[in-house]
Amino acid sequence: MSRGDLLELEGTIVDALGGGQYAIKVDQGGSIVRAQLSGRMRRFHIRVLPGDRVRVAVSPYDPTHGLIVFRGR
């Protein structure tokens, strides 16, 4: 699956879970997605905290897991 096949959703981080996982409440539908930081965000040491607005890339096959690709302001 290529990067272009992923769906990008906006949401808010609700909780920081163990192992670098985050619980994110998505604006569309209000569902909870478990996500981790993408490689580029880890590389540049971009930190995220509960309450931050983020953009999450999820697979169309499993929309409950994803990658945090952008931290909003």
mmCIF file as Biopython writes it, N, C-alpha, C and O atoms, coordinates in Angstrom:
data_model
#
loop_
_atom_site.group_PDB
_atom_site.id
_atom_site.type_symbol
_atom_site.label_atom_id
_atom_site.label_alt_id
_atom_site.label_comp_id
_atom_site.label_asym_id
_atom_site.label_entity_id
_atom_site.label_seq_id
_atom_site.pdbx_PDB_ins_code
_atom_site.Cartn_x
_atom_site.Cartn_y
_atom_site.Cartn_z
_atom_site.occupancy
_atom_site.B_iso_or_equiv
_atom_site.auth_seq_id
_atom_site.auth_asym_id
_atom_site.pdbx_PDB_model_num
ATOM 1   N N  . MET A ? 1  ? 0.851   -1.174 0.000  1.0 0.0 1  A 1 
ATOM 2   C CA . MET A ? 1  ? 0.000   0.000  0.000  1.0 0.0 1  A 1 
ATOM 3   C C  . MET A ? 1  ? 0.893   1.234  0.000  1.0 0.0 1  A 1 
ATOM 4   O O  . MET A ? 1  ? 1.841   1.336  0.779  1.0 0.0 1  A 1 
ATOM 5   N N  . SER A ? 2  ? 0.575   2.153  -0.878 1.0 0.0 2  A 1 
ATOM 6   C CA . SER A ? 2  ? 1.374   3.363  -0.972 1.0 0.0 2  A 1 
ATOM 7   C C  . SER A ? 2  ? 0.831   4.437  -0.036 1.0 0.0 2  A 1 
ATOM 8   O O  . SER A ? 2  ? -0.264  4.312  0.512  1.0 0.0 2  A 1 
ATOM 9   N N  . ARG A ? 3  ? 1.607   5.472  0.130  1.0 0.0 3  A 1 
ATOM 10  C CA . ARG A ? 3  ? 1.217   6.567  1.006  1.0 0.0 3  A 1 
ATOM 11  C C  . ARG A ? 3  ? -0.040  7.270  0.488  1.0 0.0 3  A 1 
ATOM 12  O O  . ARG A ? 3  ? -0.815  7.805  1.280  1.0 0.0 3  A 1 
ATOM 13  N N  . GLY A ? 4  ? -0.247  7.273  -0.818 1.0 0.0 4  A 1 
ATOM 14  C CA . GLY A ? 4  ? -1.405  7.920  -1.404 1.0 0.0 4  A 1 
ATOM 15  C C  . GLY A ? 4  ? -2.714  7.202  -1.118 1.0 0.0 4  A 1 
ATOM 16  O O  . GLY A ? 4  ? -3.784  7.796  -1.254 1.0 0.0 4  A 1 
ATOM 17  N N  . ASP A ? 5  ? -2.648  5.929  -0.723 1.0 0.0 5  A 1 
ATOM 18  C CA . ASP A ? 5  ? -3.856  5.151  -0.437 1.0 0.0 5  A 1 
ATOM 19  C C  . ASP A ? 5  ? -4.407  5.405  0.956  1.0 0.0 5  A 1 
ATOM 20  O O  . ASP A ? 5  ? -5.529  4.990  1.248  1.0 0.0 5  A 1 
ATOM 21  N N  . LEU A ? 6  ? -3.661  6.070  1.821  1.0 0.0 6  A 1 
ATOM 22  C CA . LEU A ? 6  ? -4.098  6.294  3.192  1.0 0.0 6  A 1 
ATOM 23  C C  . LEU A ? 6  ? -5.097  7.445  3.270  1.0 0.0 6  A 1 
ATOM 24  O O  . LEU A ? 6  ? -5.026  8.404  2.500  1.0 0.0 6  A 1 
ATOM 25  N N  . LEU A ? 7  ? -6.026  7.331  4.211  1.0 0.0 7  A 1 
ATOM 26  C CA . LEU A ? 7  ? -6.993  8.394  4.460  1.0 0.0 7  A 1 
ATOM 27  C C  . LEU A ? 7  ? -6.451  9.299  5.550  1.0 0.0 7  A 1 
ATOM 28  O O  . LEU A ? 7  ? -5.957  8.810  6.565  1.0 0.0 7  A 1 
ATOM 29  N N  . GLU A ? 8  ? -6.533  10.604 5.362  1.0 0.0 8  A 1 
ATOM 30  C CA . GLU A ? 8  ? -6.064  11.541 6.383  1.0 0.0 8  A 1 
ATOM 31  C C  . GLU A ? 8  ? -7.260  12.134 7.102  1.0 0.0 8  A 1 
ATOM 32  O O  . GLU A ? 8  ? -8.171  12.672 6.471  1.0 0.0 8  A 1 
ATOM 33  N N  . LEU A ? 9  ? -7.255  12.033 8.431  1.0 0.0 9  A 1 
ATOM 34  C CA . LEU A ? 9  ? -8.335  12.529 9.276  1.0 0.0 9  A 1 
ATOM 35  C C  . LEU A ? 9  ? -7.775  13.511 10.285 1.0 0.0 9  A 1 
ATOM 36  O O  . LEU A ? 9  ? -6.620  13.395 10.694 1.0 0.0 9  A 1 
ATOM 37  N N  . GLU A ? 10 ? -8.581  14.471 10.686 1.0 0.0 10 A 1 
ATOM 38  C CA . GLU A ? 10 ? -8.201  15.430 11.723 1.0 0.0 10 A 1 
ATOM 39  C C  . GLU A ? 10 ? -8.775  14.954 13.055 1.0 0.0 10 A 1 
ATOM 40  O O  . GLU A ? 10 ? -9.845  14.347 13.094 1.0 0.0 10 A 1 
ATOM 41  N N  . GLY A ? 11 ? -8.060  15.229 14.145 1.0 0.0 11 A 1 
ATOM 42  C CA . GLY A ? 11 ? -8.551  14.848 15.452 1.0 0.0 11 A 1 
ATOM 43  C C  . GLY A ? 11 ? -7.763  15.493 16.574 1.0 0.0 11 A 1 
ATOM 44  O O  . GLY A ? 11 ? -6.864  16.303 16.346 1.0 0.0 11 A 1 
ATOM 45  N N  . THR A ? 12 ? -8.125  15.113 17.801 1.0 0.0 12 A 1 
ATOM 46  C CA . THR A ? 12 ? -7.495  15.638 19.008 1.0 0.0 12 A 1 
ATOM 47  C C  . THR A ? 12 ? -6.974  14.469 19.822 1.0 0.0 12 A 1 
ATOM 48  O O  . THR A ? 12 ? -7.655  13.455 19.966 1.0 0.0 12 A 1 
ATOM 49  N N  . ILE A ? 13 ? -5.763  14.608 20.355 1.0 0.0 13 A 1 
ATOM 50  C CA . ILE A ? 13 ? -5.198  13.556 21.190 1.0 0.0 13 A 1 
ATOM 51  C C  . ILE A ? 13 ? -5.919  13.562 22.533 1.0 0.0 13 A 1 
ATOM 52  O O  . ILE A ? 13 ? -5.991  14.588 23.210 1.0 0.0 13 A 1 
ATOM 53  N N  . VAL A ? 14 ? -6.451  12.399 22.907 1.0 0.0 14 A 1 
ATOM 54  C CA . VAL A ? 14 ? -7.192  12.259 24.148 1.0 0.0 14 A 1 
ATOM 55  C C  . VAL A ? 14 ? -6.295  11.734 25.256 1.0 0.0 14 A 1 
ATOM 56  O O  . VAL A ? 14 ? -6.369  12.200 26.392 1.0 0.0 14 A 1 
ATOM 57  N N  . ASP A ? 15 ? -5.436  10.754 24.925 1.0 0.0 15 A 1 
ATOM 58  C CA . ASP A ? 15 ? -4.639  10.090 25.956 1.0 0.0 15 A 1 
ATOM 59  C C  . ASP A ? 15 ? -3.334  9.599  25.346 1.0 0.0 15 A 1 
ATOM 60  O O  . ASP A ? 15 ? -3.295  9.204  24.180 1.0 0.0 15 A 1 
ATOM 61  N N  . ALA A ? 16 ? -2.268  9.626  26.136 1.0 0.0 16 A 1 
ATOM 62  C CA . ALA A ? 16 ? -0.985  9.052  25.744 1.0 0.0 16 A 1 
ATOM 63  C C  . ALA A ? 16 ? -0.892  7.671  26.375 1.0 0.0 16 A 1 
ATOM 64  O O  . ALA A ? 16 ? -0.844  7.544  27.598 1.0 0.0 16 A 1 
ATOM 65  N N  . LEU A ? 17 ? -0.866  6.643  25.545 1.0 0.0 17 A 1 
ATOM 66  C CA . LEU A ? 17 ? -0.808  5.262  26.015 1.0 0.0 17 A 1 
ATOM 67  C C  . LEU A ? 17 ? 0.646   4.804  26.061 1.0 0.0 17 A 1 
ATOM 68  O O  . LEU A ? 17 ? 1.537   5.543  25.643 1.0 0.0 17 A 1 
ATOM 69  N N  . GLY A ? 18 ? 0.891   3.621  26.552 1.0 0.0 18 A 1 
ATOM 70  C CA . GLY A ? 18 ? 2.249   3.098  26.628 1.0 0.0 18 A 1 
ATOM 71  C C  . GLY A ? 18 ? 2.786   2.684  25.273 1.0 0.0 18 A 1 
ATOM 72  O O  . GLY A ? 18 ? 2.018   2.425  24.346 1.0 0.0 18 A 1 
ATOM 73  N N  . GLY A ? 19 ? 4.092   2.623  25.156 1.0 0.0 19 A 1 
ATOM 74  C CA . GLY A ? 19 ? 4.732   2.157  23.941 1.0 0.0 19 A 1 
ATOM 75  C C  . GLY A ? 19 ? 4.670   3.133  22.787 1.0 0.0 19 A 1 
ATOM 76  O O  . GLY A ? 19 ? 4.756   2.720  21.630 1.0 0.0 19 A 1 
ATOM 77  N N  . GLY A ? 20 ? 4.525   4.413  23.068 1.0 0.0 20 A 1 
ATOM 78  C CA . GLY A ? 20 ? 4.483   5.409  22.006 1.0 0.0 20 A 1 
ATOM 79  C C  . GLY A ? 20 ? 3.157   5.482  21.269 1.0 0.0 20 A 1 
ATOM 80  O O  . GLY A ? 20 ? 3.086   6.061  20.185 1.0 0.0 20 A 1 
ATOM 81  N N  . GLN A ? 21 ? 2.118   4.911  21.832 1.0 0.0 21 A 1 
ATOM 82  C CA . GLN A ? 21 ? 0.788   4.939  21.225 1.0 0.0 21 A 1 
ATOM 83  C C  . GLN A ? 21 ? -0.016  6.097  21.800 1.0 0.0 21 A 1 
ATOM 84  O O  . GLN A ? 21 ? 0.188   6.500  22.945 1.0 0.0 21 A 1 
ATOM 85  N N  . TYR A ? 22 ? -0.927  6.624  20.999 1.0 0.0 22 A 1 
ATOM 86  C CA . TYR A ? 22 ? -1.798  7.715  21.417 1.0 0.0 22 A 1 
ATOM 87  C C  . TYR A ? 22 ? -3.235  7.377  21.044 1.0 0.0 22 A 1 
ATOM 88  O O  . TYR A ? 22 ? -3.484  6.778  19.998 1.0 0.0 22 A 1 
ATOM 89  N N  . ALA A ? 23 ? -4.178  7.760  21.898 1.0 0.0 23 A 1 
ATOM 90  C CA . ALA A ? 23 ? -5.599  7.630  21.588 1.0 0.0 23 A 1 
ATOM 91  C C  . ALA A ? 23 ? -6.060  8.969  21.034 1.0 0.0 23 A 1 
ATOM 92  O O  . ALA A ? 23 ? -5.883  10.006 21.673 1.0 0.0 23 A 1 
ATOM 93  N N  . ILE A ? 24 ? -6.654  8.947  19.842 1.0 0.0 24 A 1 
ATOM 94  C CA . ILE A ? 24 ? -7.048  10.169 19.153 1.0 0.0 24 A 1 
ATOM 95  C C  . ILE A ? 24 ? -8.532  10.112 18.857 1.0 0.0 24 A 1 
ATOM 96  O O  . ILE A ? 24 ? -9.021  9.128  18.302 1.0 0.0 24 A 1 
ATOM 97  N N  . LYS A ? 25 ? -9.255  11.166 19.225 1.0 0.0 25 A 1 
ATOM 98  C CA . LYS A ? 25 ? -10.676 11.272 18.898 1.0 0.0 25 A 1 
ATOM 99  C C  . LYS A ? 25 ? -10.793 12.002 17.572 1.0 0.0 25 A 1 
ATOM 100 O O  . LYS A ? 25 ? -10.428 13.171 17.456 1.0 0.0 25 A 1 
ATOM 101 N N  . VAL A ? 26 ? -11.308 11.297 16.577 1.0 0.0 26 A 1 
ATOM 102 C CA . VAL A ? 26 ? -11.413 11.818 15.221 1.0 0.0 26 A 1 
ATOM 103 C C  . VAL A ? 26 ? -12.655 12.694 15.110 1.0 0.0 26 A 1 
ATOM 104 O O  . VAL A ? 26 ? -13.695 12.381 15.690 1.0 0.0 26 A 1 
ATOM 105 N N  . ASP A ? 27 ? -12.544 13.797 14.361 1.0 0.0 27 A 1 
ATOM 106 C CA . ASP A ? 27 ? -13.667 14.712 14.183 1.0 0.0 27 A 1 
ATOM 107 C C  . ASP A ? 27 ? -14.814 14.062 13.411 1.0 0.0 27 A 1 
ATOM 108 O O  . ASP A ? 27 ? -15.978 14.261 13.758 1.0 0.0 27 A 1 
ATOM 109 N N  . GLN A ? 28 ? -14.505 13.297 12.377 1.0 0.0 28 A 1 
ATOM 110 C CA . GLN A ? 28 ? -15.534 12.644 11.582 1.0 0.0 28 A 1 
ATOM 111 C C  . GLN A ? 28 ? -16.019 11.390 12.302 1.0 0.0 28 A 1 
ATOM 112 O O  . GLN A ? 28 ? -15.272 10.418 12.419 1.0 0.0 28 A 1 
ATOM 113 N N  . GLY A ? 29 ? -17.231 11.400 12.773 1.0 0.0 29 A 1 
ATOM 114 C CA . GLY A ? 29 ? -17.793 10.232 13.422 1.0 0.0 29 A 1 
ATOM 115 C C  . GLY A ? 29 ? -17.491 10.131 14.905 1.0 0.0 29 A 1 
ATOM 116 O O  . GLY A ? 29 ? -18.184 9.403  15.616 1.0 0.0 29 A 1 
ATOM 117 N N  . GLY A ? 30 ? -16.493 10.827 15.393 1.0 0.0 30 A 1 
ATOM 118 C CA . GLY A ? 30 ? -16.177 10.815 16.813 1.0 0.0 30 A 1 
ATOM 119 C C  . GLY A ? 30 ? -15.582 9.506  17.315 1.0 0.0 30 A 1 
ATOM 120 O O  . GLY A ? 30 ? -15.620 9.241  18.516 1.0 0.0 30 A 1 
ATOM 121 N N  . SER A ? 31 ? -15.032 8.678  16.425 1.0 0.0 31 A 1 
ATOM 122 C CA . SER A ? 31 ? -14.451 7.410  16.849 1.0 0.0 31 A 1 
ATOM 123 C C  . SER A ? 31 ? -13.046 7.622  17.417 1.0 0.0 31 A 1 
ATOM 124 O O  . SER A ? 31 ? -12.425 8.663  17.204 1.0 0.0 31 A 1 
ATOM 125 N N  . ILE A ? 32 ? -12.570 6.629  18.132 1.0 0.0 32 A 1 
ATOM 126 C CA . ILE A ? 32 ? -11.233 6.671  18.732 1.0 0.0 32 A 1 
ATOM 127 C C  . ILE A ? 32 ? -10.285 5.847  17.862 1.0 0.0 32 A 1 
ATOM 128 O O  . ILE A ? 32 ? -10.588 4.708  17.508 1.0 0.0 32 A 1 
ATOM 129 N N  . VAL A ? 33 ? -9.134  6.434  17.522 1.0 0.0 33 A 1 
ATOM 130 C CA . VAL A ? 33 ? -8.116  5.775  16.711 1.0 0.0 33 A 1 
ATOM 131 C C  . VAL A ? 33 ? -6.844  5.681  17.538 1.0 0.0 33 A 1 
ATOM 132 O O  . VAL A ? 33 ? -6.434  6.658  18.165 1.0 0.0 33 A 1 
ATOM 133 N N  . ARG A ? 34 ? -6.217  4.503  17.541 1.0 0.0 34 A 1 
ATOM 134 C CA . ARG A ? 34 ? -4.909  4.359  18.190 1.0 0.0 34 A 1 
ATOM 135 C C  . ARG A ? 34 ? -3.846  4.618  17.142 1.0 0.0 34 A 1 
ATOM 136 O O  . ARG A ? 34 ? -3.873  4.018  16.067 1.0 0.0 34 A 1 
ATOM 137 N N  . ALA A ? 35 ? -2.910  5.505  17.444 1.0 0.0 35 A 1 
ATOM 138 C CA . ALA A ? 35 ? -1.902  5.875  16.449 1.0 0.0 35 A 1 
ATOM 139 C C  . ALA A ? 35 ? -0.557  6.078  17.116 1.0 0.0 35 A 1 
ATOM 140 O O  . ALA A ? 35 ? -0.462  6.293  18.325 1.0 0.0 35 A 1 
ATOM 141 N N  . GLN A ? 36 ? 0.476   6.005  16.298 1.0 0.0 36 A 1 
ATOM 142 C CA . GLN A ? 36 ? 1.827   6.294  16.768 1.0 0.0 36 A 1 
ATOM 143 C C  . GLN A ? 36 ? 2.433   7.338  15.845 1.0 0.0 36 A 1 
ATOM 144 O O  . GLN A ? 36 ? 1.894   7.614  14.774 1.0 0.0 36 A 1 
ATOM 145 N N  . LEU A ? 37 ? 3.551   7.920  16.258 1.0 0.0 37 A 1 
ATOM 146 C CA . LEU A ? 37 ? 4.205   8.958  15.466 1.0 0.0 37 A 1 
ATOM 147 C C  . LEU A ? 37 ? 4.802   8.358  14.198 1.0 0.0 37 A 1 
ATOM 148 O O  . LEU A ? 37 ? 5.325   7.244  14.214 1.0 0.0 37 A 1 
ATOM 149 N N  . SER A ? 38 ? 4.719   9.099  13.112 1.0 0.0 38 A 1 
ATOM 150 C CA . SER A ? 38 ? 5.344   8.648  11.876 1.0 0.0 38 A 1 
ATOM 151 C C  . SER A ? 38 ? 6.861   8.795  12.004 1.0 0.0 38 A 1 
ATOM 152 O O  . SER A ? 38 ? 7.354   9.474  12.905 1.0 0.0 38 A 1 
ATOM 153 N N  . GLY A ? 39 ? 7.583   8.161  11.109 1.0 0.0 39 A 1 
ATOM 154 C CA . GLY A ? 39 ? 9.043   8.176  11.151 1.0 0.0 39 A 1 
ATOM 155 C C  . GLY A ? 39 ? 9.629   9.568  11.028 1.0 0.0 39 A 1 
ATOM 156 O O  . GLY A ? 39 ? 10.618  9.886  11.689 1.0 0.0 39 A 1 
ATOM 157 N N  . ARG A ? 40 ? 9.030   10.401 10.187 1.0 0.0 40 A 1 
ATOM 158 C CA . ARG A ? 40 ? 9.542   11.752 10.007 1.0 0.0 40 A 1 
ATOM 159 C C  . ARG A ? 40 ? 9.368   12.584 11.273 1.0 0.0 40 A 1 
ATOM 160 O O  . ARG A ? 40 ? 10.232  13.394 11.607 1.0 0.0 40 A 1 
ATOM 161 N N  . MET A ? 41 ? 8.242   12.385 11.988 1.0 0.0 41 A 1 
ATOM 162 C CA . MET A ? 41 ? 8.028   13.136 13.233 1.0 0.0 41 A 1 
ATOM 163 C C  . MET A ? 41 ? 9.002   12.673 14.313 1.0 0.0 41 A 1 
ATOM 164 O O  . MET A ? 41 ? 9.466   13.482 15.117 1.0 0.0 41 A 1 
ATOM 165 N N  . ARG A ? 42 ? 9.314   11.379 14.335 1.0 0.0 42 A 1 
ATOM 166 C CA . ARG A ? 42 ? 10.308  10.881 15.290 1.0 0.0 42 A 1 
ATOM 167 C C  . ARG A ? 42 ? 11.696  11.412 14.953 1.0 0.0 42 A 1 
ATOM 168 O O  . ARG A ? 42 ? 12.469  11.770 15.842 1.0 0.0 42 A 1 
ATOM 169 N N  . ARG A ? 43 ? 12.001  11.459 13.665 1.0 0.0 43 A 1 
ATOM 170 C CA . ARG A ? 43 ? 13.322  11.906 13.220 1.0 0.0 43 A 1 
ATOM 171 C C  . ARG A ? 43 ? 13.605  13.340 13.629 1.0 0.0 43 A 1 
ATOM 172 O O  . ARG A ? 43 ? 14.724  13.652 14.038 1.0 0.0 43 A 1 
ATOM 173 N N  . PHE A ? 44 ? 12.612  14.222 13.528 1.0 0.0 44 A 1 
ATOM 174 C CA . PHE A ? 44 ? 12.800  15.629 13.860 1.0 0.0 44 A 1 
ATOM 175 C C  . PHE A ? 44 ? 12.358  15.966 15.283 1.0 0.0 44 A 1 
ATOM 176 O O  . PHE A ? 44 ? 12.227  17.141 15.626 1.0 0.0 44 A 1 
ATOM 177 N N  . HIS A ? 45 ? 12.127  14.945 16.118 1.0 0.0 45 A 1 
ATOM 178 C CA . HIS A ? 45 ? 11.812  15.097 17.540 1.0 0.0 45 A 1 
ATOM 179 C C  . HIS A ? 45 ? 10.607  16.005 17.787 1.0 0.0 45 A 1 
ATOM 180 O O  . HIS A ? 45 ? 10.642  16.864 18.668 1.0 0.0 45 A 1 
ATOM 181 N N  . ILE A ? 46 ? 9.539   15.812 17.004 1.0 0.0 46 A 1 
ATOM 182 C CA . ILE A ? 46 ? 8.313   16.583 17.202 1.0 0.0 46 A 1 
ATOM 183 C C  . ILE A ? 46 ? 7.490   15.894 18.279 1.0 0.0 46 A 1 
ATOM 184 O O  . ILE A ? 46 ? 7.124   14.727 18.141 1.0 0.0 46 A 1 
ATOM 185 N N  . ARG A ? 47 ? 7.206   16.609 19.335 1.0 0.0 47 A 1 
ATOM 186 C CA . ARG A ? 47 ? 6.487   16.052 20.473 1.0 0.0 47 A 1 
ATOM 187 C C  . ARG A ? 47 ? 5.009   16.383 20.383 1.0 0.0 47 A 1 
ATOM 188 O O  . ARG A ? 47 ? 4.628   17.445 19.891 1.0 0.0 47 A 1 
ATOM 189 N N  . VAL A ? 48 ? 4.187   15.475 20.856 1.0 0.0 48 A 1 
ATOM 190 C CA . VAL A ? 48 ? 2.749   15.711 20.919 1.0 0.0 48 A 1 
ATOM 191 C C  . VAL A ? 48 ? 2.267   15.400 22.334 1.0 0.0 48 A 1 
ATOM 192 O O  . VAL A ? 48 ? 2.789   14.505 22.998 1.0 0.0 48 A 1 
ATOM 193 N N  . LEU A ? 49 ? 1.272   16.145 22.778 1.0 0.0 49 A 1 
ATOM 194 C CA . LEU A ? 49 ? 0.717   15.993 24.115 1.0 0.0 49 A 1 
ATOM 195 C C  . LEU A ? 49 ? -0.799  15.874 24.018 1.0 0.0 49 A 1 
ATOM 196 O O  . LEU A ? 49 ? -1.388  16.296 23.022 1.0 0.0 49 A 1 
ATOM 197 N N  . PRO A ? 50 ? -1.439  15.305 25.040 1.0 0.0 50 A 1 
ATOM 198 C CA . PRO A ? 50 ? -2.912  15.278 25.038 1.0 0.0 50 A 1 
ATOM 199 C C  . PRO A ? 50 ? -3.480  16.688 24.916 1.0 0.0 50 A 1 
ATOM 200 O O  . PRO A ? 50 ? -3.029  17.616 25.587 1.0 0.0 50 A 1 
ATOM 201 N N  . GLY A ? 51 ? -4.473  16.830 24.051 1.0 0.0 51 A 1 
ATOM 202 C CA . GLY A ? 51 ? -5.070  18.122 23.782 1.0 0.0 51 A 1 
ATOM 203 C C  . GLY A ? 51 ? -4.603  18.735 22.470 1.0 0.0 51 A 1 
ATOM 204 O O  . GLY A ? 51 ? -5.227  19.680 21.987 1.0 0.0 51 A 1 
ATOM 205 N N  . ASP A ? 52 ? -3.519  18.224 21.874 1.0 0.0 52 A 1 
ATOM 206 C CA . ASP A ? 52 ? -3.012  18.748 20.610 1.0 0.0 52 A 1 
ATOM 207 C C  . ASP A ? 52 ? -3.898  18.312 19.446 1.0 0.0 52 A 1 
ATOM 208 O O  . ASP A ? 52 ? -4.455  17.214 19.447 1.0 0.0 52 A 1 
ATOM 209 N N  . ARG A ? 53 ? -4.017  19.192 18.454 1.0 0.0 53 A 1 
ATOM 210 C CA . ARG A ? 53 ? -4.719  18.848 17.216 1.0 0.0 53 A 1 
ATOM 211 C C  . ARG A ? 53 ? -3.716  18.178 16.284 1.0 0.0 53 A 1 
ATOM 212 O O  . ARG A ? 53 ? -2.610  18.688 16.100 1.0 0.0 53 A 1 
ATOM 213 N N  . VAL A ? 54 ? -4.086  17.044 15.694 1.0 0.0 54 A 1 
ATOM 214 C CA . VAL A ? 54 ? -3.182  16.300 14.816 1.0 0.0 54 A 1 
ATOM 215 C C  . VAL A ? 54 ? -3.918  15.829 13.575 1.0 0.0 54 A 1 
ATOM 216 O O  . VAL A ? 54 ? -5.148  15.784 13.533 1.0 0.0 54 A 1 
ATOM 217 N N  . ARG A ? 55 ? -3.135  15.480 12.567 1.0 0.0 55 A 1 
ATOM 218 C CA . ARG A ? 55 ? -3.657  14.843 11.360 1.0 0.0 55 A 1 
ATOM 219 C C  . ARG A ? 55 ? -3.170  13.396 11.379 1.0 0.0 55 A 1 
ATOM 220 O O  . ARG A ? 55 ? -1.979  13.140 11.554 1.0 0.0 55 A 1 
ATOM 221 N N  . VAL A ? 56 ? -4.090  12.453 11.198 1.0 0.0 56 A 1 
ATOM 222 C CA . VAL A ? 56 ? -3.793  11.033 11.294 1.0 0.0 56 A 1 
ATOM 223 C C  . VAL A ? 56 ? -4.029  10.369 9.946  1.0 0.0 56 A 1 
ATOM 224 O O  . VAL A ? 56 ? -5.065  10.592 9.320  1.0 0.0 56 A 1 
ATOM 225 N N  . ALA A ? 57 ? -3.083  9.560  9.493  1.0 0.0 57 A 1 
ATOM 226 C CA . ALA A ? 57 ? -3.246  8.776  8.271  1.0 0.0 57 A 1 
ATOM 227 C C  . ALA A ? 57 ? -3.653  7.365  8.674  1.0 0.0 57 A 1 
ATOM 228 O O  . ALA A ? 57 ? -2.925  6.687  9.398  1.0 0.0 57 A 1 
ATOM 229 N N  . VAL A ? 58 ? -4.816  6.924  8.205  1.0 0.0 58 A 1 
ATOM 230 C CA . VAL A ? 58 ? -5.314  5.578  8.528  1.0 0.0 58 A 1 
ATOM 231 C C  . VAL A ? 58 ? -5.530  4.804  7.241  1.0 0.0 58 A 1 
ATOM 232 O O  . VAL A ? 58 ? -5.769  5.377  6.178  1.0 0.0 58 A 1 
ATOM 233 N N  . SER A ? 59 ? -5.439  3.483  7.364  1.0 0.0 59 A 1 
ATOM 234 C CA . SER A ? 59 ? -5.678  2.593  6.243  1.0 0.0 59 A 1 
ATOM 235 C C  . SER A ? 59 ? -7.182  2.438  6.020  1.0 0.0 59 A 1 
ATOM 236 O O  . SER A ? 59 ? -7.940  2.406  6.990  1.0 0.0 59 A 1 
ATOM 237 N N  . PRO A ? 60 ? -7.626  2.342  4.785  1.0 0.0 60 A 1 
ATOM 238 C CA . PRO A ? 60 ? -9.055  2.105  4.550  1.0 0.0 60 A 1 
ATOM 239 C C  . PRO A ? 60 ? -9.483  0.713  4.990  1.0 0.0 60 A 1 
ATOM 240 O O  . PRO A ? 60 ? -10.678 0.472  5.164  1.0 0.0 60 A 1 
ATOM 241 N N  . TYR A ? 61 ? -8.546  -0.209 5.173  1.0 0.0 61 A 1 
ATOM 242 C CA . TYR A ? 61 ? -8.865  -1.567 5.571  1.0 0.0 61 A 1 
ATOM 243 C C  . TYR A ? 61 ? -9.029  -1.711 7.080  1.0 0.0 61 A 1 
ATOM 244 O O  . TYR A ? 61 ? -9.837  -2.520 7.538  1.0 0.0 61 A 1 
ATOM 245 N N  . ASP A ? 62 ? -8.271  -0.936 7.860  1.0 0.0 62 A 1 
ATOM 246 C CA . ASP A ? 62 ? -8.365  -0.981 9.316  1.0 0.0 62 A 1 
ATOM 247 C C  . ASP A ? 62 ? -8.340  0.450  9.856  1.0 0.0 62 A 1 
ATOM 248 O O  . ASP A ? 62 ? -7.271  0.965  10.184 1.0 0.0 62 A 1 
ATOM 249 N N  . PRO A ? 63 ? -9.501  1.095  9.953  1.0 0.0 63 A 1 
ATOM 250 C CA . PRO A ? 63 ? -9.519  2.510  10.365 1.0 0.0 63 A 1 
ATOM 251 C C  . PRO A ? 63 ? -9.349  2.735  11.864 1.0 0.0 63 A 1 
ATOM 252 O O  . PRO A ? 63 ? -9.560  3.854  12.330 1.0 0.0 63 A 1 
ATOM 253 N N  . THR A ? 64 ? -8.975  1.707  12.642 1.0 0.0 64 A 1 
ATOM 254 C CA . THR A ? 64 ? -8.781  1.885  14.078 1.0 0.0 64 A 1 
ATOM 255 C C  . THR A ? 64 ? -7.320  2.108  14.440 1.0 0.0 64 A 1 
ATOM 256 O O  . THR A ? 64 ? -7.018  2.417  15.593 1.0 0.0 64 A 1 
ATOM 257 N N  . HIS A ? 65 ? -6.403  1.959  13.486 1.0 0.0 65 A 1 
ATOM 258 C CA . HIS A ? 65 ? -4.976  2.172  13.722 1.0 0.0 65 A 1 
ATOM 259 C C  . HIS A ? 65 ? -4.450  3.148  12.691 1.0 0.0 65 A 1 
ATOM 260 O O  . HIS A ? 65 ? -4.915  3.173  11.552 1.0 0.0 65 A 1 
ATOM 261 N N  . GLY A ? 66 ? -3.465  3.963  13.098 1.0 0.0 66 A 1 
ATOM 262 C CA . GLY A ? 66 ? -2.933  4.934  12.150 1.0 0.0 66 A 1 
ATOM 263 C C  . GLY A ? 66 ? -1.600  5.507  12.553 1.0 0.0 66 A 1 
ATOM 264 O O  . GLY A ? 66 ? -0.987  5.089  13.535 1.0 0.0 66 A 1 
ATOM 265 N N  . LEU A ? 67 ? -1.163  6.481  11.766 1.0 0.0 67 A 1 
ATOM 266 C CA . LEU A ? 67 ? 0.088   7.196  11.990 1.0 0.0 67 A 1 
ATOM 267 C C  . LEU A ? 67 ? -0.205  8.686  12.122 1.0 0.0 67 A 1 
ATOM 268 O O  . LEU A ? 67 ? -0.989  9.245  11.355 1.0 0.0 67 A 1 
ATOM 269 N N  . ILE A ? 68 ? 0.425   9.315  13.092 1.0 0.0 68 A 1 
ATOM 270 C CA . ILE A ? 68 ? 0.304   10.761 13.248 1.0 0.0 68 A 1 
ATOM 271 C C  . ILE A ? 68 ? 1.311   11.384 12.293 1.0 0.0 68 A 1 
ATOM 272 O O  . ILE A ? 68 ? 2.518   11.194 12.441 1.0 0.0 68 A 1 
ATOM 273 N N  . VAL A ? 69 ? 0.809   12.130 11.309 1.0 0.0 69 A 1 
ATOM 274 C CA . VAL A ? 69 ? 1.683   12.690 10.285 1.0 0.0 69 A 1 
ATOM 275 C C  . VAL A ? 69 ? 1.876   14.192 10.403 1.0 0.0 69 A 1 
ATOM 276 O O  . VAL A ? 69 ? 2.783   14.739 9.776  1.0 0.0 69 A 1 
ATOM 277 N N  . PHE A ? 70 ? 1.034   14.889 11.201 1.0 0.0 70 A 1 
ATOM 278 C CA . PHE A ? 70 ? 1.154   16.342 11.301 1.0 0.0 70 A 1 
ATOM 279 C C  . PHE A ? 70 ? 0.590   16.792 12.641 1.0 0.0 70 A 1 
ATOM 280 O O  . PHE A ? 70 ? -0.455  16.308 13.074 1.0 0.0 70 A 1 
ATOM 281 N N  . ARG A ? 71 ? 1.282   17.715 13.294 1.0 0.0 71 A 1 
ATOM 282 C CA . ARG A ? 71 ? 0.802   18.311 14.545 1.0 0.0 71 A 1 
ATOM 283 C C  . ARG A ? 71 ? 0.361   19.725 14.241 1.0 0.0 71 A 1 
ATOM 284 O O  . ARG A ? 71 ? 1.145   20.538 13.750 1.0 0.0 71 A 1 
ATOM 285 N N  . GLY A ? 72 ? -0.906  20.019 14.535 1.0 0.0 72 A 1 
ATOM 286 C CA . GLY A ? 72 ? -1.450  21.350 14.264 1.0 0.0 72 A 1 
ATOM 287 C C  . GLY A ? 72 ? -1.018  22.352 15.320 1.0 0.0 72 A 1 
ATOM 288 O O  . GLY A ? 72 ? -0.340  22.002 16.285 1.0 0.0 72 A 1 
ATOM 289 N N  . ARG A ? 73 ? -1.411  23.580 15.129 1.0 0.0 73 A 1 
ATOM 290 C CA . ARG A ? 73 ? -1.039  24.645 16.053 1.0 0.0 73 A 1 
ATOM 291 C C  . ARG A ? 73 ? -2.055  24.803 17.138 1.0 0.0 73 A 1 
ATOM 292 O O  . ARG A ? 73 ? -1.900  25.660 18.008 1.0 0.0 73 A 1 
#
